[in-house]
Every structure is written in structure tokens, then in C-alpha cells.
């Protein structure tokens, strides 16, 4: 244990000491360079995303909407909903099978 402590003390004595102003300048230079590189990299990342979004909007705008349902089917469905099946069996037999 004593050898480890002596070695650590020797390394700390031999280490180069810098004033606090030096380290502050280093921190400022690093954070300034990081902020500049981060801003330009964000622009390059947003450009492809914006282009992909524009292509998606154009693609979705060209898709046809849902086909309108034929009105005859809607009318016959409404008719069958209000039909009393037990009293009007002859009317029910007159309705074509494909509309049931």
C-alpha cells in the first residue's frame, strides 16, 4: 500500500500544472467548436427529412379517395332496417338476394 501511495504522490508532483485561466480557455474553445459543428450537422440532417416529407405529401395527395357507395344499396339497406320482417314476408321475398 505504501508503494502505491508513494507512486501516486510522485505522479502528482511531476504532473504539469496549468493555471485555471488555461483550462477555462480550453473549455470555451471546445464548447464553441462543438456548437458550430452541431449547427451545421443539424441542417444536413433536416434537409433529407424535409425532402422525404415533401415526397410523402405529394404521394398522399395523388392517392384516390374512397369510392362512393352506390345509392341504391344505401336506400335498400335503410328500407330493410325499418322493415317488420314478420308482417311483410312478401316484401322481403321481393328484395334481390345480393342486396340482403
Secondary structure as the mmCIF struct_conf table of DSSP 4:
data_model
#
loop_
_struct_conf.conf_type_id
_struct_conf.id
_struct_conf.beg_label_comp_id
_struct_conf.beg_label_asym_id
_struct_conf.beg_label_seq_id
_struct_conf.end_label_comp_id
_struct_conf.end_label_asym_id
_struct_conf.end_label_seq_id
HELX_RH_AL_P HELX_RH_AL_P1 UNK A 2 UNK A 14
BEND BEND1 UNK A 15 UNK A 15
HELX_LH_PP_P HELX_LH_PP_P1 UNK A 16 UNK A 17
HELX_RH_AL_P HELX_RH_AL_P2 UNK A 20 UNK A 62
BEND BEND2 UNK A 63 UNK A 63
HELX_LH_PP_P HELX_LH_PP_P2 UNK A 66 UNK A 70
HELX_RH_AL_P HELX_RH_AL_P3 UNK A 71 UNK A 81
TURN_TY1_P TURN_TY1_P1 UNK A 82 UNK A 82
TURN_TY1_P TURN_TY1_P2 UNK A 85 UNK A 87
HELX_RH_AL_P HELX_RH_AL_P4 UNK A 89 UNK A 94
BEND BEND3 UNK A 95 UNK A 95
HELX_RH_3T_P HELX_RH_3T_P1 UNK A 97 UNK A 99
#
